[in-house]
Amino acid sequence: MKEVNEVLKKVWLDEDFILKEDIGDEMIKYAMKIRTSNFRLAMLTDWRDFKEENESLADFKDRFSIWICVFDDINEIYNWKAQQVQSVLFAEQWFSNIQSNPEQWIIDNTH
């Protein structure tokens, strides 16, 4: 990832890179620090890929919200034990999907 992060730094500093108008130098410095200090190849953070085809995002959130909510006590989360198990199943599915061709997954999912 070191080489990837070097390319990412060049992109952030490229004058032709199109940024939103409200992004200033401080935000660019912050983004570069955060984005280029991460040496993970990929992180499983977007659970929306696992919602059912005809399921609304709201229904998915009702069924599986443990990672997209804030709570003081885990017991506030509906069916939290089942959601923890589902998290493992989702992770296994995700890793299985990219295992056969991780390079292509990176290319397809790099924005």
Salt bridges, closest charged atoms under 4 A:
GLU6 OE2 - LYS9 NZ 3.63
GLU26 OE2 - LYS29 NZ 3.75
ASP46 OD2 - ARG48 NH2 2.82
GLU55 OE2 - ARG63 NE 2.96
